[in-house]
């Protein structure tokens, strides 16, 4: 680990809170009108076998956030302003050493600094946890993910590759203008819908979070989801995503407008004892294979909580991505599928710090015909 990155880790132990901590519903401390948050997350990963070549890389993510209760400040009832910025550090082990499309670390950002979220939220007094968000934010906090899958570090267990590989919609680390509505009928049944600018911008280091485009060839990105919580810690969701922009047609050349996908997820808790076991199953498929680099995904896994002491977790998961037949035919040097097997365990070290050793087996990485084994550790500091 580099001296500069290590210094950032040690500093963050005392001054920063959890990274990637976006919440759908803002909660303020009593009598607080402004809240400040900060976090640091540091990763060290080594490709010990296969891929492009052996090698190791460190990366980090600094998050700063401000939340304003506009009712206490200006009398705007149940209305809040939320701001998040990111600062990325280090090197992407996937791009440098592995060659996978799934991305080993879900917290790697190529941007030195960017504004991720800047939005207003208004909570409704009807339904259950119903609210509206308007401004700049990303879609992956509200769609596609499951509670148990969030333990895992590989990006394939977050946003589906059928979205992240195919469309430039706003997902970590880039937000874009959008409108999001959540309506909870009751504690069990929830509807979510959102529309966003179609292009969140490229990985140009000069992109500070505002290089997004919408309309015309960039299009708009639409999301919808219905979730049903049938027991404590257990829920099933069905959703879809449609992007109205222009995409290359790998089968016949040229461009066509529109690309969609449908998906379903299950998060199921097996009992509620001292060491609850939770499993997840997720799948997605695109509706336009001829313009899809990734045409289908399937992943599942299990998480055992409180195994060694309260707050610890042990997880095992597998993720499979199938690349589109037309895309593979046009790119014969790439693999036609990619599979991730991840074993990870989380150890909280008091209230302010946690470590997470992690082992990933990457079979048939898209850009390399060499299976890879990647080992690493994540450190996360909290205020």
N, C-alpha and C positions, 0 to 999 in steps of 0.2 A: 504494500500500500504506500502511495506517495506521501511525503511529509506534509504537503499542503492539504491533501485529502484527510489524512489522519488528524491534522490540527483542526480541521472543520468538524470532524466527528467528535473530538474531545470538547470543543467549544459548544457544540450543539447539545451535549449531555446536560449542560447547565442552563441553556437558554432557549431550547427549541422543543416543540411538541410534535405530535405524530404527522407524518407525511401522507399524501394521498387521502386526506380525511374529509373529503367532501360529504356533506350530509344533505338529504333531500329536504329536511325540515330543520330550520334553525332554532336552537334553544339557547336562551340567554340566562345568565345568572341573575338572581334576584337583585333588583335595584341597579342593574347595569344597562347602560344605553349604548356603550361602545365596547367591543371585545377585540382584542388583538391575539392572534395565534401565529406560531412559527414552528417549523419543524425541520429536521434533517434526517435523511435516509441515505445510508451508505451501503454499497454493494461491492463485494470482491468476488470475482468468478475466474476460474481457470479452466480452459479447455485442455483436458489431460489426455485426450485421445480422439483421433479422427478429425472431421471437419476440414477446413483449409489447412490449418497448422496448429501445433500446440502453442499455448500462450495464455497469459492472464491479463486482466483488465480491472480497473477500479472505476466506479462511477458514483455519483451522489446527486441528491436532489434537495434543494432548499425551498421550502414553501413559506410564504408570508401571507397572512390573511387579516382582513378587517371586516367586522360585522357591525352595522349600525341599526339600532332599534328606532325606526323613524316615528313610531308612536310616542315614545318618551322624548325624542328630540324635537319633533315638529307637530305632533298630534295626529299623524297619519295612522289610523287604526290598523293593527295587525300587518304592518308593512315594514320590510327590512331591506337594507342594501348590503350586498355581499361582494367582497373583492378578494381575489387570490392571485398571487404572482408566483412563478417558478423560476428557479435558477439551476440549470443543469451543469454537472461537472463530469469530467472523465471520458471514458471510451466505451463504446458499445461492443461487448464481447461477441455478440452474434455477427455483426457486420465484419469485424476484424478477424475472427478466428473460426467461427462455426459455419456460417452460410445458411442458417435457417431463416425462414420467413416468419416464424412464430415469435421470435425475440425472447431471449433468455430472461431479461429483466423487464418487468412491467413498470419500472420507475425510471428507466433511462430517458433522458431528454437531450436532444442535440442542441438546444438553445441555451445560450449563456443567461438570458433573461427574457421572460415574456409574461404578459398579462393573460392569465388563463380564464378567470371568471370575473365578470363585472355585471351584476344583475340585481333587479328589484324582485322581491318575493312578497306576495300578498296571501295571507292565510284566510280561508273562508270559514265562516262560523256554521256551516252546514256540512253534513256528511262526517266522515272520519278521516282526519289528517288530509284535508283537501286544500290545495293551494295552487297558485299560479306563479311562474317565473318568467321574467321578461328582461332580455339583455344579452350579454355574452356569456356562454357556458358551453359545456360539452354534453354529448348524449350518453356517454358510457356510465354516468352515475345513476341513471334512471332506467336504463334498458339493458337487457341481455344477461346481466350478471346474477349470480346466486350467492347467498350468504356463505355457504361452505367453500365454494370455489375461490372466494376472496383470500383465503389463506395462502394460495399458491403464487409463486413468483413469476413463472413463465406467463407471457402475455396472452397465450392462447386460452387461458382459463378466465380471461376477462372478456374483452370484446371479441366476437367471433372473427376468425380470419376471413370469412365470407363478407364481412363489412370492411375491416381494416385494410385488407389487401386489394379490394375491388374499388372502393369509393373514397374520396377525400373528405368525408364528413368529419365534423368536429369531435374528436376523441383525444384523450390525453396524448401529448401535452398541449394541444391547441384547442381553444374554444372558438366559437363564432356566434354571431347574433342568432337568437332563437326565441321561440315562445313555447312554454311547456305548461301543461295543465294536468294535475292529478286530482281525481275524485274518488274518495273512499266511500262506497255505499255503506259499509259497516266495517268491523274489524277483520272480516274475512275477504270481502270482495273489493278490489281496487282497479280503476281504469286510469291509464296514463296515455298521453298523446303529446307529440311535439313536432315542430317544424323548425328547421335550421337553414342557414346559408349553406349552399351545396359544397363549397370548397373552403376549407379552413386555412389553406395556405401551404406552402412548401417548406422544406427544411433548410431554407436560407438562413444563415446565422443572423442576418439583419432583420429577420421576422420577429417582431416584439409582441406578436399576438393579434395584430390588426391587418394582416395581409389576406384576409378572407375575401371571397367573391361569391356572388349569388346571381341567379337569373341567367338567361342565355345558355351558353354551353356549360356554365358552372352549375346551373340548376338549383333545385332546392332538395333538402333531405327531410323526408317524412318518417315518423316513427309512431307506432301504436302498440299497446300492450294491455292485457287483462291478466290480473293475478288473483288467485284464490288460495287463501291460507286455511287449510283444512284441519290443522292442529298446531300446537305450539312448536315453533321451529320448522314447520313443514308447509310448503306452498308449491303450487303448480302455476306456470305462466305460459301464455301463448301470445306471440307478437309478430310484428312484421316491420319491414323497413323498405321504403321505396325512394330511389334517387332519380330525379328528373333530368339530370345532366346528360352530356354526350359521352359515349364510351366506345372504345375500339371494338370492332367486331372481329374476333380472332378467326372465325370460320370463313368469312368471305371478304375481309378487308373493309376499309372505310369506317365510318362511325354510325352508331345508332343511339337514339335517345332512350333513356330509362333503364334502370337495373333494380331489381327487387330481391328480397329474401324473406323467408318465413322461418320462424324458430319456435322452439318449446323448451322449457326448463322444468326440472323437478328438484326441490330441495327437501329431503325427508329426514327427520330425526327419529332414530331408533331408541326410544326411551328417554327419560329425563333424570337419570340417576346422577351420582357424583361424577361419573365419567361418560357423558353422553356421546353417542356415535351418530354422526350425521353424514348422509350420502347425497350426492348430486348427480344428475344426468342432464345433459344439454345437447341439443342438436339444431343444425340450421342447414338450409339448402337454398340456393339462388333460383330465381324464376327465369333467368336468362343465361344459360350455360355458355352460349356462344360469345358472350362478352364478359365472362367471369374468369379471372385468374385462379381464384379459389371457388369451387362450386359447391362444396358441402363440408360440414364439420360435425364431429361427434366427440364428446368428452364426458367422462364420469370419474368419480373419485369418492373417497371417504375421509372423514376427519374425526379423530378421537380427541376429546377435550379433557383437560385436567388430569392427564395421565400421570405426571410426576408430582405436580402441585397445581393449585388453582391458577388458571390463566394459561397453562401450557397447552400445546396442541401438537398432534402428530397427524400428518396427512399423506396419502398416496393417491395419485391421479394420473389418468392417461388422456391424451388429446390426439385426435386424428383429423387431418385435413386432406381432402381430395382436391387436386387441382383440375381445372376444367379441361376436358378432352381437346377442345379447339385450341386452348392456350398452350397445352403441352405439345400438340402437333406443330405449332408454330415455333416452339422453343424446345427442340429435342434434346438439348444439353441439360435441361432441368429435370428434376424428378417429378413423378406424377402424383406423389403423395408424401406426406410428412407426419411422423408420429412422435409425440412427446410423452415420456414417462417421468414423473417428478415425485421424489420423496423429500418431504420437508418437515421440520419440527421447530416450533416457536417456544422460546423461553423468556418470559418477562423477568426482568431483573429489577424488581421494585416498580414504583409508579412511573418512573421517568425513562426507563431504558428497556429494550428487548433485543435479543439476538435470534437469528433464524438460520441455522445451517441448512444447506439445500444441495440436492443431488439431482441432476437431470440427464436422462438418456435421450438423445435426439437421433431418431432413425430416419434415414433418407432425407437429410436437410436439403431444401429445394435447390440450393446453388452448389452443393457438393455431394458426391456419391459415396462419401465416407461417413458412416455412423459416428456420432460424437458423444463423448461423456464429459459433462461440465459439472464441476463441483465449486461450491462457494458458500458465502455467508453474508447475511444482511444484518446491519445494525440500524436500529431505529430509536431515536431519542425523543423524549417527551418532556414537556414543561412540568 
